[in-house]
Structure formats: structure tokens, C-alpha cells
Amino acid sequence: MSTEVLKNQLEEAVERWEATTVKKTLAKMPESRDTFTTVSLRPIHRLYTPNDVAETEYESKIGFPGVFPYTRGVHATGYRGKLWTMRQFAGFGSAVDTNQRFKYLLSQGQMGLSVAFDLPTLMGYDADHSLSRGEVGKCGVSISSLEDMEMLFDGIPLEQVTTSMTINAPASVIFAMYLAVAEKQGANLKKISGTLQNDILKEYIAQKEWIYPPRPAMRLITDIFGYCATEVPKWNSISISGYHIREAGATAAQELAFTLRDGIEYVQAGIDAGLDVDEFAPRLSFFFNSHNDFFEEIAKFRAARRIWANVMRYRFQAKDERSWMLRCHAQTAGCTLTAQQPYNNVVRVALQALAAVLGGTQSLHTNSLDETLALPSEHAVTIALRTQQIIAHESGVTNTIDPLGGSYFVEKLTDDLEREALDYIRQIDDMGGMIEAIEQGFPQKEIQEASYQFQKAFERKEKIMVGINEFAQSEDTPVPMLFIEEQVELDQRERLAALRRRRDQEKVEQTLAALEAGARGTANTMPLILDCVRAYATLGEICDRLRPVFGEYHEPAF
């Protein structure tokens, strides 16, 4: 018998054995295979086979890394070319306090900076405003003026480090302060790089930190698009965020859909403002949550890239391939962390971080184990950073590109999430767009219902949270915690008063008046805000000049 004939007979025998074995295995299963669900309560089959992905067209839907539609990643070399940026979110107390934390993290191998601002700053209030009392420096760093920003980045060359800033309603002002510091350092604005969150739509949907109504707020965003395109071309002018949507209780599909539909709204707004799509779209970035359900999260990142590539290429007719590529930052899920048995959070964060890496994120923040109790301590944040470094250098997952690509389960989940997200996007399109949907309360109600359904599943113990509704302990191991003293607020108020005494008040008033006049007209507000900042007008003074022009947003009852 020839070798070739023997080989064919063996192959036929293997095929018959496999078919029989699979048939017997399936016959033993209950009629319903939808026994288990993901964290998002998505039904999960017990077994996935080639039949589950039979309709998937490899070239058009999966393809190769670095090739449209980027399901397998936006870079052909994956992490073999460059690791993701390890960017720990940091900010507390005064600018001096946070500057010290930045320098510590950089000394420990962090690759980029990420700034957390306190609540008054996020709402556009100075540290000495009556509404700021008790909140200064508590959930992030307090920034009221260019002087604070100068202290925040003292000794940190902005031309050599990338910075992400989580700021939305007053994003123009904080960004202007950052640029003014870069100018004072002698940096070339054409070379500095980083990311401004600048995503106001998700504030109306989930996080609720706004100043102005949606339409004038969108104008400020497109002003930044236009300014960055010519003056700061390497800067990501927006980070379209699903993170806070997920933290509010959304499912993975809702996070995906509402985030990408926000992105569509921003692109359309840029075009309506007279910008060419390929002039600003390559600098749009995204920010996703990495939640507990390992495979669902990986699939979510893959589906996001595929949807966005098709939206940009076919809906908006973008010609530049960089406009098609969804680049994203990821953060592990704060809402999954528990105050009970807090050291369990280290394990949760490691799994969530691994999912983000296998999903192909470009940048990653890992939460600290103590974040449900207080601001991250130096000890806890070091463990969080080391988690990323161990994944990068010890796990081997970076050795090949998209290692889970081709998995029947992952590809089916990717297709399912894509389909569910597109259904939501079509519904929002039918409403007239995301602003109209927000005004009708549509995404808010959908998230509320999803959160309610998860809570019911949790109470029935269909969803287990270790240490909460199962495996609880009567006592927990104490962890060291970082607290912000009230002296921080007193010092901030004093510094602000001293600044107001020193500065040229006439120049401050001139620049603020020019800003108000420009805002009432059609001028790009970014250069005008920069002039205010350079004169040491404060965050609150600048925002207050725009409040009577644009109005203030009050959420209606839905």
C-alpha cells in the first residue's frame, strides 16, 4: 500500500471518529445549550463549532492585523512591534502632590502620564468657589490656574512624555493650560502628543459632569478638532469614552454601541463645522472598559475596530486609512472592585488587563486594589503597574498577534456584539442622532434597565461576586489608605488669592471680554481661551464667561 493511500485512509478515519465523537457529545447535552450567561447576561452555548462561524467571511470580516477592517488589530506587528502604553491614572490633592506621584510612577517604568482631576475642576469651578468646599483634591488633582498646571508638570518635559487628561466640560481650558506650560518649557507644539478626553456626550449619558447644553458643548469640541489639526497635529483631540457608560451599568453591547454612536456624532459635527473628515479623524481615539467576562471583553475590542472601520470608510467616505483605524485606551473595571476582601481586586484587575491586551488595546490603566476605599496608595499603585509589566514581559501573550483570532467562540462573540451594537446604532440614527436620543433619555433608560437586570441576577445568585454574595468573610484584612487632609483645600484657596493679587487684572479682563465676544460669534474659541490662560485667568473665570453665552445644562426628568 502506497504512503499516499495510507495517508488518505487515516485522514478519512480521523474525520469519521471526530464526527461520531462530536455527535455523541452533543447528544448527551440538555436540549437547551443556553444555560450560562456572560456578565452582560448574554446567553452562552456550552460548545462552539465551525458551524457557529460558518457565515463569517475571512477576508471581509476578519482578515489580517493592520489590514481593513482591523478586526485583528490596527498594527501589522501587534505587540511584537511595540508594547501598549502603560499609563496609570493619577491625581490627588495639590499639583505638587500629584507631581510627586507622576515622578514616582515614571521612575517605576510607567510609559505615559494620565491626569485625574477633582470634582470642582471637572465642573469648571475654582478651588475657592462655594460649591467646591469639601471636594478640593479629593477625587483628583485640584487645578484652578496656569500656575497650578506649571506645578503639576514641574520637571517633566512635555515634548518627551505623552499625557492623557480626563477632562470633559472644561476640556478647552485645561488643554489650553497644558499647551501654555509646554510653551513655557520651549516645547514645539507640533511635536507634543497625548490625549484629551473631551467627550461631553457620555457625560449626559452616564457620568453627569457637564456645564453647557449639548449643542454649544459640541461647538467647543469641534473648535478643538480644528485647532489641533493645524497647531497640535500629533495630539488626540478626543477620547470617545465607553468606560463611564459601562461603569453606569451598561452591557458590553451597549458600551460598544453608545460609544461608537457618540463617535459618529462627533465626526458629523466636525464635518458640519467645515472640517475635512481626514483632517481630524486620524486623531480621534477611544476609551473602553475592560470588565470581568474575559472572552466577551476580548470580542468587544475586536468588534469595535471592525464597526468603526466600516463606518469611517463607507458612511463618511474617509480616504485616509488612519481615519478607519480605531485606536483605544482601556481601563480595568472600577465597578467590579470590592471593599470586602480587597486583595481579591488584584486578581480581578490582572484578568481584566489580560483581556484588554488580548483584545488589542494601545494603552492601559490597571486599577489599584484599594480604590473602593480611598485614593490609590503608592504601594497599591505599584502592584497595579507591576501587573501590566508581568503580563507584558512574563506571560508570553505578546509573542504572537491576536492569539485568540480564529477561536470559534471569540469569532462568534465578535459577530454577536457587532450585530447588537449595529442594531442600537440604527435605532439612534432613526431618532435623528445621539443628541436627540439623549434628549429623549434613550441611552440613559437602556443602561438603567441593564443595571437593574444585573442587580436582580446578583440577588438571585445567578451572578456571583466573590466575597459579596458568596464566599464572604466576617473580617477583612486591613489595607493602608491614602486620605486628603483639609489643609489641601485651605492651601489651594490661599494660592489662588495670592495669584489674583499678583496678576495683571486689566489684561485678564481684556482676554475674558475677547473670549465672550468670540463665543457670541463664530470664532474658534481655542486661541481666545489660550490668551486668557496666558494672562492667568482662572478656570472658573473662563467658564463663567461662557455660561451666559451658552447657558447651563439641566437634565430633564425622563
PANUMI-225696 format. One line per 5 residues: number of its first residue (from 1); for each residue x, y, z of C-alpha. Coordinates in steps of 0.2 Angstrom, whole numbers, padded with zeros to 4 digits. Layout:
<pts>
NUM) X/Y/Z ~ ...
</pts>
This chain:
<pts>
1) 0000/0000/0000 ~ 0007/0017/-0005 ~ 0011/0030/0008 ~ -0002/0042/-0001 ~ -0016/0029/0000
6) -0012/0025/0018 ~ -0012/0044/0022 ~ -0029/0046/0014 ~ -0037/0032/0024 ~ -0030/0038/0040
11) -0037/0056/0036 ~ -0054/0048/0032 ~ -0054/0038/0049 ~ -0050/0053/0059 ~ -0064/0063/0051
16) -0077/0048/0054 ~ -0070/0047/0073 ~ -0072/0066/0075 ~ -0089/0067/0068 ~ -0095/0052/0079
21) -0087/0059/0094 ~ -0094/0076/0092 ~ -0112/0069/0088 ~ -0112/0058/0104 ~ -0106/0073/0115
26) -0119/0084/0109 ~ -0132/0070/0111 ~ -0128/0070/0130 ~ -0131/0088/0132 ~ -0148/0096/0138
31) -0159/0102/0124 ~ -0156/0120/0128 ~ -0137/0125/0127 ~ -0141/0142/0133 ~ -0138/0138/0152
36) -0124/0150/0156 ~ -0123/0169/0153 ~ -0109/0182/0152 ~ -0108/0196/0165 ~ -0119/0206/0152
41) -0132/0192/0154 ~ -0128/0186/0136 ~ -0133/0168/0133 ~ -0118/0157/0131 ~ -0118/0140/0122
46) -0109/0125/0130 ~ -0099/0122/0114 ~ -0094/0132/0099 ~ -0090/0123/0082 ~ -0086/0129/0064
51) -0105/0130/0061 ~ -0106/0145/0073 ~ -0094/0155/0062 ~ -0099/0147/0045 ~ -0106/0164/0039
56) -0090/0173/0044 ~ -0081/0179/0028 ~ -0062/0179/0032 ~ -0056/0192/0021 ~ -0070/0205/0023
61) -0074/0202/0042 ~ -0058/0196/0050 ~ -0043/0197/0038 ~ -0025/0201/0044 ~ -0018/0213/0058
66) -0015/0230/0051 ~ -0027/0227/0037 ~ -0045/0234/0035 ~ -0057/0230/0044 ~ -0044/0229/0058
71) -0053/0215/0067 ~ -0036/0208/0072 ~ -0028/0224/0077 ~ -0023/0241/0069 ~ -0004/0236/0069
76) 0003/0223/0057 ~ 0016/0219/0070 ~ 0004/0219/0086 ~ 0014/0220/0102 ~ 0030/0212/0093
81) 0032/0230/0086 ~ 0028/0240/0102 ~ 0020/0236/0118 ~ 0005/0245/0124 ~ 0007/0261/0133
86) 0007/0258/0152 ~ -0002/0274/0158 ~ -0008/0274/0176 ~ -0022/0286/0180 ~ -0016/0298/0194
91) -0021/0314/0203 ~ -0025/0319/0221 ~ -0023/0334/0232 ~ -0012/0348/0226 ~ -0002/0350/0210
96) 0013/0347/0220 ~ 0007/0331/0227 ~ 0002/0324/0210 ~ 0018/0329/0203 ~ 0027/0319/0215
101) 0016/0304/0211 ~ 0020/0306/0192 ~ 0038/0306/0195 ~ 0037/0291/0206 ~ 0027/0281/0193
106) 0039/0286/0179 ~ 0054/0280/0189 ~ 0045/0263/0191 ~ 0043/0261/0172 ~ 0027/0269/0168
111) 0027/0275/0150 ~ 0015/0290/0150 ~ 0005/0301/0161 ~ -0014/0301/0164 ~ -0021/0315/0175
116) -0036/0313/0186 ~ -0044/0330/0191 ~ -0055/0333/0206 ~ -0074/0336/0205 ~ -0073/0356/0206
121) -0061/0356/0191 ~ -0072/0344/0181 ~ -0087/0355/0184 ~ -0077/0371/0180 ~ -0076/0379/0197
126) -0061/0386/0206 ~ -0055/0379/0222 ~ -0062/0394/0231 ~ -0079/0393/0224 ~ -0093/0389/0237
131) -0098/0373/0228 ~ -0080/0367/0229 ~ -0080/0366/0248 ~ -0075/0349/0254 ~ -0071/0342/0237
136) -0054/0350/0233 ~ -0041/0337/0229 ~ -0052/0323/0235 ~ -0055/0313/0219 ~ -0041/0320/0208
141) -0029/0335/0207 ~ -0035/0352/0210 ~ -0031/0364/0195 ~ -0038/0382/0195 ~ -0025/0391/0185
146) -0010/0390/0174 ~ 0001/0392/0190 ~ -0006/0375/0196 ~ -0003/0367/0179 ~ 0015/0373/0180
151) 0017/0365/0197 ~ 0009/0349/0190 ~ 0022/0346/0177 ~ 0037/0354/0185 ~ 0052/0345/0180
156) 0043/0334/0167 ~ 0047/0338/0149 ~ 0031/0338/0139 ~ 0039/0336/0122 ~ 0046/0319/0129
161) 0031/0312/0138 ~ 0013/0308/0132 ~ -0001/0314/0143 ~ -0019/0309/0144 ~ -0031/0321/0153
166) -0048/0315/0159 ~ -0057/0331/0157 ~ -0073/0335/0148 ~ -0084/0350/0151 ~ -0070/0362/0153
171) -0058/0352/0142 ~ -0054/0368/0131 ~ -0047/0377/0147 ~ -0037/0363/0154 ~ -0030/0359/0137
176) -0025/0377/0135 ~ -0016/0377/0152 ~ -0006/0362/0146 ~ -0001/0370/0130 ~ 0004/0386/0139
181) 0015/0375/0150 ~ 0023/0367/0135 ~ 0026/0384/0128 ~ 0035/0390/0144 ~ 0046/0374/0143
186) 0051/0379/0125 ~ 0042/0364/0118 ~ 0037/0363/0099 ~ 0018/0361/0099 ~ 0019/0352/0083
191) 0029/0338/0092 ~ 0019/0336/0109 ~ 0007/0321/0110 ~ -0006/0315/0121 ~ -0025/0313/0123
196) -0039/0325/0129 ~ -0054/0315/0134 ~ -0066/0330/0128 ~ -0081/0318/0127 ~ -0096/0328/0133
201) -0109/0316/0126 ~ -0105/0302/0138 ~ -0107/0315/0152 ~ -0125/0317/0148 ~ -0127/0298/0146
206) -0118/0292/0161 ~ -0106/0302/0171 ~ -0116/0318/0173 ~ -0102/0331/0174 ~ -0107/0345/0162
211) -0108/0364/0161 ~ -0116/0369/0145 ~ -0130/0361/0135 ~ -0126/0348/0121 ~ -0125/0359/0106
216) -0114/0373/0112 ~ -0103/0360/0120 ~ -0101/0352/0104 ~ -0095/0368/0096 ~ -0081/0369/0109
221) -0076/0351/0104 ~ -0076/0355/0086 ~ -0066/0370/0089 ~ -0053/0359/0097 ~ -0053/0347/0082
226) -0049/0362/0071 ~ -0036/0369/0082 ~ -0027/0353/0084 ~ -0027/0349/0066 ~ -0016/0363/0062
231) -0007/0368/0078 ~ -0005/0352/0088 ~ -0006/0338/0074 ~ 0001/0324/0085 ~ -0012/0326/0099
236) -0028/0315/0100 ~ -0041/0329/0101 ~ -0054/0317/0109 ~ -0055/0301/0118 ~ -0073/0294/0115
241) -0077/0285/0131 ~ -0087/0270/0134 ~ -0079/0267/0151 ~ -0091/0278/0161 ~ -0105/0271/0151
246) -0100/0253/0157 ~ -0097/0259/0174 ~ -0115/0266/0175 ~ -0122/0248/0172 ~ -0122/0246/0153
251) -0119/0229/0145 ~ -0104/0226/0134 ~ -0115/0228/0118 ~ -0122/0245/0125 ~ -0105/0251/0129
256) -0099/0247/0112 ~ -0115/0254/0103 ~ -0117/0271/0113 ~ -0098/0274/0112 ~ -0097/0272/0093
261) -0113/0281/0090 ~ -0105/0296/0100 ~ -0091/0294/0089 ~ -0102/0296/0074 ~ -0110/0311/0081
266) -0093/0319/0084 ~ -0087/0315/0066 ~ -0103/0323/0059 ~ -0101/0338/0070 ~ -0083/0341/0063
271) -0089/0339/0045 ~ -0104/0351/0049 ~ -0091/0364/0056 ~ -0082/0364/0039 ~ -0068/0352/0043
276) -0062/0338/0030 ~ -0065/0321/0038 ~ -0047/0316/0035 ~ -0041/0332/0043 ~ -0046/0327/0060
281) -0052/0309/0061 ~ -0035/0301/0062 ~ -0033/0309/0079 ~ -0049/0303/0086 ~ -0046/0289/0100
286) -0057/0278/0111 ~ -0058/0273/0129 ~ -0066/0256/0134 ~ -0069/0247/0150 ~ -0061/0230/0152
291) -0074/0221/0163 ~ -0075/0204/0171 ~ -0081/0192/0157 ~ -0064/0188/0149 ~ -0069/0182/0132
296) -0084/0194/0129 ~ -0072/0209/0133 ~ -0059/0202/0120 ~ -0073/0201/0107 ~ -0079/0218/0111
301) -0062/0226/0106 ~ -0062/0216/0090 ~ -0080/0221/0086 ~ -0076/0239/0090 ~ -0062/0240/0077
306) -0072/0232/0063 ~ -0088/0243/0066 ~ -0078/0259/0066 ~ -0068/0254/0051 ~ -0084/0252/0041
311) -0092/0267/0047 ~ -0077/0278/0043 ~ -0074/0271/0026 ~ -0092/0269/0020 ~ -0103/0281/0030
316) -0091/0295/0030 ~ -0081/0291/0014 ~ -0064/0294/0023 ~ -0050/0291/0012 ~ -0035/0291/0024
321) -0033/0273/0031 ~ -0028/0281/0048 ~ -0046/0288/0048 ~ -0053/0270/0048 ~ -0042/0264/0062
326) -0050/0263/0080 ~ -0036/0266/0092 ~ -0040/0264/0110 ~ -0035/0266/0129 ~ -0043/0253/0141
331) -0045/0253/0160 ~ -0050/0239/0171 ~ -0067/0240/0178 ~ -0069/0250/0194 ~ -0087/0245/0197
336) -0081/0227/0199 ~ -0069/0231/0213 ~ -0075/0227/0231 ~ -0071/0234/0248 ~ -0074/0217/0255
341) -0058/0206/0253 ~ -0049/0220/0244 ~ -0034/0209/0239 ~ -0046/0199/0228 ~ -0046/0215/0217
346) -0028/0211/0212 ~ -0034/0195/0203 ~ -0049/0204/0195 ~ -0038/0218/0188 ~ -0025/0205/0182
351) -0038/0196/0172 ~ -0046/0212/0165 ~ -0030/0218/0160 ~ -0026/0202/0151 ~ -0042/0203/0142
356) -0038/0221/0136 ~ -0021/0216/0130 ~ -0028/0201/0120 ~ -0041/0212/0113 ~ -0028/0223/0106
361) -0028/0239/0116 ~ -0015/0253/0113 ~ -0014/0259/0131 ~ -0019/0253/0148 ~ -0023/0258/0165
366) -0024/0245/0179 ~ -0034/0249/0194 ~ -0027/0248/0212 ~ -0034/0236/0225 ~ -0039/0250/0237
371) -0049/0261/0225 ~ -0066/0257/0233 ~ -0059/0263/0250 ~ -0048/0278/0246 ~ -0037/0286/0233
376) -0023/0273/0227 ~ -0009/0272/0239 ~ 0009/0271/0232 ~ 0010/0253/0237 ~ -0006/0248/0229
381) -0002/0258/0213 ~ 0014/0249/0211 ~ 0006/0232/0212 ~ -0006/0238/0198 ~ 0008/0244/0187
386) 0018/0228/0190 ~ 0003/0218/0184 ~ 0005/0226/0167 ~ 0023/0223/0167 ~ 0021/0205/0171
391) 0008/0202/0158 ~ 0020/0211/0145 ~ 0036/0203/0150 ~ 0032/0186/0158 ~ 0016/0179/0151
396) 0021/0176/0133 ~ 0004/0183/0126 ~ 0013/0197/0116 ~ 0023/0184/0106 ~ 0010/0182/0093
401) -0003/0194/0086 ~ -0021/0191/0090 ~ -0018/0174/0098 ~ -0037/0171/0100 ~ -0041/0175/0082
406) -0050/0160/0074 ~ -0057/0154/0090 ~ -0075/0148/0086 ~ -0081/0156/0102 ~ -0072/0173/0101
411) -0076/0175/0082 ~ -0095/0171/0086 ~ -0095/0183/0101 ~ -0087/0196/0090 ~ -0100/0194/0077
416) -0114/0194/0090 ~ -0108/0210/0098 ~ -0106/0218/0081 ~ -0124/0214/0077 ~ -0131/0220/0093
421) -0121/0236/0093 ~ -0127/0240/0075 ~ -0145/0237/0080 ~ -0143/0251/0093 ~ -0134/0262/0081
426) -0148/0261/0068 ~ -0161/0265/0082 ~ -0152/0281/0087 ~ -0150/0285/0068 ~ -0169/0284/0067
431) -0171/0296/0081 ~ -0160/0309/0072 ~ -0144/0306/0081 ~ -0136/0304/0098 ~ -0141/0322/0104
436) -0159/0319/0100 ~ -0158/0301/0108 ~ -0150/0309/0124 ~ -0164/0322/0125 ~ -0177/0308/0124
441) -0167/0299/0138 ~ -0165/0283/0127 ~ -0147/0278/0131 ~ -0150/0283/0149 ~ -0165/0271/0151
446) -0157/0257/0142 ~ -0142/0257/0154 ~ -0154/0259/0169 ~ -0163/0243/0163 ~ -0147/0234/0161
451) -0141/0239/0178 ~ -0157/0233/0186 ~ -0157/0216/0177 ~ -0139/0213/0183 ~ -0144/0218/0201
456) -0158/0205/0200 ~ -0146/0192/0194 ~ -0134/0196/0208 ~ -0148/0195/0221 ~ -0153/0178/0214
461) -0135/0172/0215 ~ -0136/0169/0196 ~ -0121/0181/0196 ~ -0108/0178/0209 ~ -0096/0191/0216
466) -0083/0183/0227 ~ -0083/0190/0244 ~ -0100/0199/0242 ~ -0114/0187/0238 ~ -0104/0171/0240
471) -0088/0166/0250 ~ -0090/0181/0262 ~ -0079/0183/0277 ~ -0084/0191/0294 ~ -0067/0201/0294
476) -0056/0208/0281 ~ -0038/0211/0280 ~ -0035/0230/0283 ~ -0025/0239/0269 ~ -0016/0255/0271
481) -0026/0270/0264 ~ -0022/0287/0257 ~ -0033/0302/0263 ~ -0033/0320/0258 ~ -0031/0332/0273
486) -0042/0348/0274 ~ -0026/0358/0273 ~ -0025/0355/0255 ~ -0041/0365/0251 ~ -0035/0379/0263
491) -0018/0380/0254 ~ -0026/0380/0237 ~ -0038/0394/0241 ~ -0023/0404/0248 ~ -0013/0401/0232
496) -0027/0407/0222 ~ -0030/0423/0231 ~ -0011/0427/0230 ~ -0012/0424/0211 ~ -0026/0436/0209
501) -0016/0449/0219 ~ -0001/0447/0208 ~ -0008/0446/0190 ~ -0012/0460/0178 ~ -0030/0461/0181
506) -0033/0473/0166 ~ -0025/0460/0154 ~ -0036/0447/0162 ~ -0052/0457/0159 ~ -0047/0461/0141
511) -0044/0442/0137 ~ -0060/0437/0145 ~ -0070/0450/0136 ~ -0062/0445/0119 ~ -0067/0427/0123
516) -0085/0431/0127 ~ -0086/0441/0111 ~ -0079/0427/0101 ~ -0090/0414/0108 ~ -0106/0425/0104
521) -0099/0425/0086 ~ -0092/0411/0076 ~ -0073/0412/0080 ~ -0063/0397/0085 ~ -0063/0398/0104
526) -0046/0389/0107 ~ -0034/0404/0103 ~ -0045/0415/0114 ~ -0045/0403/0129 ~ -0026/0402/0127
531) -0025/0421/0128 ~ -0035/0420/0144 ~ -0024/0406/0151 ~ -0008/0415/0147 ~ -0014/0430/0157
536) -0018/0419/0172 ~ -0037/0420/0171 ~ -0043/0405/0181 ~ -0053/0390/0176 ~ -0069/0397/0185
541) -0067/0414/0177 ~ -0066/0407/0160 ~ -0080/0395/0162 ~ -0091/0409/0170 ~ -0088/0420/0154
546) -0096/0406/0143 ~ -0110/0402/0155 ~ -0121/0417/0150 ~ -0117/0414/0132 ~ -0120/0396/0130
551) -0132/0393/0145 ~ -0131/0379/0158 ~ -0137/0362/0156 ~ -0151/0355/0167 ~ -0156/0337/0164
556) -0174/0334/0162 ~ -0184/0321/0171 ~ -0187/0306/0160
</pts>
